[in-house]
Amino acid sequence: MGKTDRLAKKPYERELLRLQHELVRLQEWVRSEGVRLVVVFEGRDAAGKGGAIKRVTEYLNPRIARIAALPAPTERQRGQWYFQRYVEQLPAAGEIVLFDRSWYNRAGVEHVMGFCTEEEYRLFLHQTPLFEQMLVEAGILLRKYWFSVSDTEQEKRFRDRLSDPMRRWKLSPMDIESITRWEEYSRAKDVMFAHTDIPESPWYVVESDDKRRSRVNMIAHLLSTVPYLAIEPPAVVLPPRPAATGYRRPPRDLQTFVPDHAAKLAD
């Protein structure tokens, strides 16, 4: 993708805001109708998953739409059925859950890095379509997005993180390792798609070399696949403030205030 293909900032911000308004309407429909929506975000390191999730949730109610980004499993969790800790994160009626990486860790990093056995990997490929079919049959709306980034763009983003102290924390040892294992991850992704790109829960690929374009494309697609309706909010009338009854606030010097740091900015 060349620079001429990158979406300009103004149309991006205008369309993103429009889509985020629709996401709020989607949220209200999910809440009022008791819908359960799961959105899976997968892809290579630095593919843009986190930025997309941030834009999806920016104006949503965190009590309705939450992010599931699980850490490495504990010793106890390693002794559970593999899908068990992900099942605990599934939404109840009226909720949206966005998985920032998901059970597909086993098909990617765990398999490539040798964190699971070959038997565990093969069992995952066999069970995942069955697991997802059960979710869909139970009435859960399941959407799976794969963010696709080129090797040159990924390396550029890694270098940007390396030189930016505000984002340096994003560059993990696993990220570094992924550079030398590009083809292994590519093969793992191809095998994963071959087994889990099923009619009940297909994969949707998001071209993500241009972050702006990928975000609006992904959100627009998600909205297009969910048959939500506009829910009229209840009428709210602010009551008049009651007349004062003689209450007096305590003296200000009895409270500890945050220093006015902002005052220094005017100097």
C-alpha positions as CSV (number, residue, x, y, z in Angstrom):
1,M,0.0,0.0,0.0
2,G,1.5,3.3,-1.0
3,K,1.3,6.6,0.7
4,T,-1.3,7.9,-1.8
5,D,-3.6,5.2,-0.4
6,R,-3.5,6.4,3.2
7,L,-6.7,7.9,4.3
8,A,-6.4,11.7,5.0
9,K,-7.0,12.8,8.6
10,K,-10.1,15.0,8.1
11,P,-12.3,12.5,6.3
12,Y,-11.0,9.8,8.7
13,E,-12.0,11.8,11.8
14,R,-15.4,12.7,10.3
15,E,-16.3,9.2,9.3
16,L,-14.9,7.7,12.6
17,L,-17.1,10.0,14.6
18,R,-20.2,9.0,12.5
19,L,-19.4,5.3,13.0
20,Q,-18.8,5.8,16.8
21,H,-22.3,7.4,17.0
22,E,-23.7,4.3,15.4
23,L,-21.7,2.1,17.8
24,V,-23.5,3.9,20.7
25,R,-26.8,3.1,19.0
26,L,-25.7,-0.5,18.6
27,Q,-24.8,-0.6,22.3
28,E,-28.3,0.7,23.3
29,W,-29.9,-2.0,21.1
30,V,-27.7,-4.7,22.7
31,R,-28.7,-3.5,26.2
32,S,-32.4,-3.2,25.6
33,E,-32.8,-6.4,23.7
34,G,-30.5,-8.5,25.9
35,V,-28.2,-9.4,23.0
36,R,-24.8,-11.0,23.6
37,L,-22.1,-9.8,21.2
38,V,-18.5,-11.1,21.1
39,V,-15.9,-9.5,18.8
40,V,-12.5,-11.2,18.4
41,F,-9.5,-9.2,17.4
42,E,-6.5,-11.2,16.2
43,G,-3.5,-10.5,14.0
44,R,0.3,-10.2,14.2
45,D,2.0,-8.0,16.7
46,A,1.7,-4.3,15.9
47,A,-1.1,-5.0,13.4
48,G,-3.3,-2.4,14.9
49,K,-5.7,-4.4,17.0
50,G,-5.4,-2.3,20.1
51,G,-5.9,1.0,18.3
52,A,-9.1,-0.4,16.7
53,I,-10.4,-1.6,20.0
54,K,-9.8,1.8,21.5
55,R,-11.8,3.5,18.8
56,V,-14.6,1.0,19.1
57,T,-15.0,1.5,22.9
58,E,-14.2,5.3,23.1
59,Y,-17.8,6.4,23.6
60,L,-19.3,3.2,24.9
61,N,-20.4,2.4,28.4
62,P,-17.8,0.2,30.1
63,R,-20.5,-1.5,32.1
64,I,-21.9,-2.8,28.8
65,A,-18.9,-3.0,26.5
66,R,-15.8,-4.4,28.1
67,I,-12.4,-5.6,26.8
68,A,-11.1,-9.0,27.6
69,A,-7.3,-9.0,27.4
70,L,-6.1,-12.1,29.4
71,P,-2.6,-12.5,30.8
72,A,-0.7,-15.7,30.6
73,P,-2.5,-18.6,32.3
74,T,-1.8,-19.5,35.9
75,E,-0.7,-23.0,36.9
76,R,-4.3,-23.7,37.9
77,Q,-5.6,-22.5,34.5
78,R,-3.1,-24.7,32.7
79,G,-4.8,-27.6,34.3
80,Q,-8.3,-26.6,33.1
81,W,-10.0,-27.3,29.8
82,Y,-8.3,-24.9,27.4
83,F,-11.4,-22.8,26.6
84,Q,-12.5,-22.5,30.2
85,R,-11.0,-19.2,31.1
86,Y,-12.3,-17.7,27.9
87,V,-15.8,-18.9,28.7
88,E,-15.7,-17.0,32.0
89,Q,-15.3,-13.8,29.9
90,L,-18.3,-14.3,27.7
91,P,-21.0,-11.7,27.8
92,A,-24.3,-12.0,29.7
93,A,-27.5,-10.7,28.2
94,G,-27.1,-7.0,27.2
95,E,-23.3,-7.0,27.0
96,I,-20.5,-6.7,24.5
97,V,-17.1,-8.3,25.0
98,L,-14.2,-7.4,22.8
99,F,-11.3,-10.0,23.0
100,D,-7.9,-8.4,22.6
101,R,-6.5,-11.7,21.5
102,S,-8.5,-14.7,22.4
103,W,-8.5,-18.5,22.4
104,Y,-6.6,-18.2,19.1
105,N,-3.4,-17.7,21.1
106,R,-3.0,-21.5,20.9
107,A,-3.1,-21.4,17.1
108,G,-0.5,-18.6,16.9
109,V,2.0,-17.8,19.6
110,E,1.6,-20.9,21.7
111,H,2.1,-23.2,18.7
112,V,4.9,-21.2,17.0
113,M,6.8,-20.6,20.3
114,G,6.4,-24.2,21.5
115,F,4.2,-23.2,24.5
116,C,1.8,-26.1,23.8
117,T,2.3,-29.7,22.7
118,E,1.5,-30.9,19.2
119,E,-1.4,-32.9,20.7
120,E,-2.8,-29.8,22.4
121,Y,-2.5,-27.9,19.1
122,R,-4.2,-30.5,17.1
123,L,-7.0,-30.8,19.6
124,F,-7.5,-27.0,19.5
125,L,-7.9,-27.1,15.7
126,H,-10.5,-29.8,16.1
127,Q,-12.4,-28.4,19.0
128,T,-12.5,-24.7,18.0
129,P,-15.2,-25.0,15.2
130,L,-17.3,-27.0,17.6
131,F,-16.8,-24.5,20.4
132,E,-17.8,-21.6,18.2
133,Q,-20.8,-23.5,16.8
134,M,-22.0,-23.9,20.3
135,L,-21.6,-20.2,21.0
136,V,-23.6,-19.3,17.9
137,E,-26.3,-21.9,18.6
138,A,-26.6,-20.4,22.1
139,G,-27.5,-17.1,20.5
140,I,-24.2,-15.3,20.9
141,L,-23.3,-13.0,18.0
142,L,-19.7,-13.8,17.2
143,R,-17.5,-11.7,14.9
144,K,-13.8,-12.5,14.2
145,Y,-11.4,-10.0,12.7
146,W,-7.9,-10.7,11.5
147,F,-5.7,-7.6,11.2
148,S,-3.3,-8.1,8.4
149,V,0.0,-6.1,8.3
150,S,2.9,-6.4,5.9
151,D,6.4,-7.3,7.2
152,T,7.8,-3.9,6.3
153,E,5.0,-2.0,8.0
154,Q,5.3,-4.2,11.1
155,E,9.0,-3.5,11.3
156,K,8.4,0.2,10.9
157,R,6.0,0.2,13.8
158,F,8.4,-1.8,16.0
159,R,11.1,0.8,15.3
160,D,8.7,3.6,16.1
161,R,7.9,2.0,19.4
162,L,11.6,1.5,20.2
163,S,12.3,5.2,19.8
164,D,9.2,6.5,21.6
165,P,9.4,6.4,25.4
166,M,5.6,6.6,25.6
167,R,5.1,3.4,23.6
168,R,8.3,1.6,24.4
169,W,6.4,-0.7,26.8
170,K,4.5,-2.1,23.8
171,L,7.6,-3.7,22.4
172,S,7.8,-7.1,24.1
173,P,10.3,-9.9,23.7
174,M,7.6,-11.8,21.8
175,D,7.4,-8.9,19.4
176,I,11.1,-9.1,18.7
177,E,10.9,-12.9,18.2
178,S,8.0,-12.5,15.7
179,I,10.4,-10.7,13.3
180,T,12.6,-13.8,12.9
181,R,9.6,-16.1,12.8
182,W,7.5,-14.3,10.2
183,E,7.1,-17.3,7.9
184,E,6.3,-19.6,10.8
185,Y,3.5,-17.3,11.9
186,S,2.3,-17.1,8.3
187,R,2.0,-20.8,8.1
188,A,0.3,-21.0,11.5
189,K,-2.3,-18.4,10.4
190,D,-3.0,-20.3,7.1
191,V,-3.6,-23.6,9.0
192,M,-5.8,-21.7,11.6
193,F,-7.9,-20.3,8.8
194,A,-8.2,-23.6,7.1
195,H,-9.7,-25.2,10.2
196,T,-11.7,-22.3,11.7
197,D,-13.0,-20.1,8.9
198,I,-16.4,-21.8,9.0
199,P,-19.8,-20.5,7.8
200,E,-21.1,-20.2,11.4
201,S,-18.2,-18.0,12.4
202,P,-16.1,-16.8,9.4
203,W,-12.9,-14.8,9.6
204,Y,-13.0,-11.2,8.3
205,V,-9.6,-9.9,7.2
206,V,-8.8,-6.3,7.8
207,E,-6.0,-4.8,5.7
208,S,-4.2,-2.7,8.3
209,D,-1.0,-1.1,6.8
210,D,-3.0,2.1,7.0
211,K,-4.4,2.3,10.6
212,R,-7.0,4.9,9.8
213,R,-8.4,3.0,6.9
214,S,-8.4,-0.3,8.9
215,R,-10.3,1.2,11.8
216,V,-13.2,2.7,9.8
217,N,-13.3,-0.4,7.6
218,M,-13.6,-2.7,10.5
219,I,-16.1,-0.7,12.4
220,A,-18.3,-0.1,9.3
221,H,-18.2,-3.9,8.6
222,L,-19.1,-4.8,12.2
223,L,-22.1,-2.4,12.1
224,S,-23.2,-3.9,8.8
225,T,-23.3,-7.4,10.1
226,V,-25.5,-6.7,13.2
227,P,-29.2,-6.1,12.7
228,Y,-29.5,-3.4,15.3
229,L,-32.3,-0.9,15.5
230,A,-32.4,2.6,16.9
231,I,-33.7,2.6,20.4
232,E,-35.3,5.9,21.5
233,P,-33.9,7.0,24.8
234,P,-36.4,7.6,27.6
235,A,-37.4,11.2,28.0
236,V,-35.5,13.0,30.8
237,V,-36.6,16.2,32.4
238,L,-34.2,17.9,34.7
239,P,-36.1,18.9,37.9
240,P,-35.8,22.5,39.2
241,R,-33.1,23.0,41.8
242,P,-34.9,23.4,45.2
243,A,-34.6,26.6,47.1
244,A,-31.8,27.0,49.6
245,T,-32.6,25.9,53.2
246,G,-29.7,27.6,55.0
247,Y,-27.0,24.9,54.4
248,R,-23.4,26.4,54.6
249,R,-20.3,24.6,53.3
250,P,-17.4,24.1,55.7
251,P,-14.5,26.5,55.5
252,R,-12.2,25.8,52.5
253,D,-9.1,25.7,54.7
254,L,-10.4,22.5,56.4
255,Q,-10.0,20.6,53.1
256,T,-6.8,19.6,51.2
257,F,-7.0,20.7,47.6
258,V,-4.9,19.5,44.6
259,P,-2.3,22.1,43.8
260,D,-3.2,24.3,40.7
261,H,-0.6,22.8,38.4
262,A,-2.5,24.3,35.4
263,A,-1.7,27.8,36.6
264,K,1.9,27.3,35.7
265,L,1.0,26.6,32.1
266,A,-0.1,30.2,31.6
267,D,3.3,31.5,32.6
